[in-house]
Amino acid sequence: MVRYVQADQGTISIANKEDEADEHLMIVSTYGVSQDRLKKNRIEVGEGLIGSTYRDKEKKTMTNLPADYIKVESGLGKSNPATLILLPLKTDDGEMQGVIELAFLNEVSDVAQGFLDQVAGVIALNIHAANLNHKTTRLLKQSKEQTEELQAQEEEMRQNMEELEATQEELKRREREYVDKIRDLEVELKKFSS
């Protein structure tokens, strides 16, 4: 996408929502970005331009950037970008999935701007679908583990029931033996009494 819209640098940050109490963004992909700039790939919601774009859910287009903001670097030198665009990746229902940040050395054409606006929603839907697939896979795995655990418990209960039935049979057999012995003793006692 960076090459298609003739941007010079780009990052994509995806929302990590696994722990609702710790929602944040992670930079997952870059193009032409200095590694020094990426030492911290975790971005808090509301932190910096990426975090505030995520929080505000609105596209930001910036020109006249401060000289020390970012540099577009090549083997021949460094230059300040002319335009910085931050695209919120939100689904049709407004659910945020992340932010794309693009730096341009030149002004951005209206065609490129329109393309970016349209592609942001498509990317957001794909990320959302991938997250749902991941969550479904995780839930299926968890369900399978729970099913296996329940089957193991059921097997253990079945074995315990068989042992209990065997114990009950043994107790009934002993009870019959004792009843027979008592009867025999009563017969013996009657013989001695008479």
Protein Blocks (a to p, Z undefined) as FASTA:
>chain_A
ZZmnopabdcdddddfkbmklgccddfbdehiafklmmpmcdcehiajklmmmmnopacd
dehiafklpccddfkbccddfbdcddddddfkopafbdcddddfbdcdfklmmmmmmmmm
mmmmmmmmmmmmmmmmmmmmmmmmmmmmmmmmmmmmmmmmmmmmmmmmmmmmmmmmmmmm
mmmmmmmmmmmmZZ
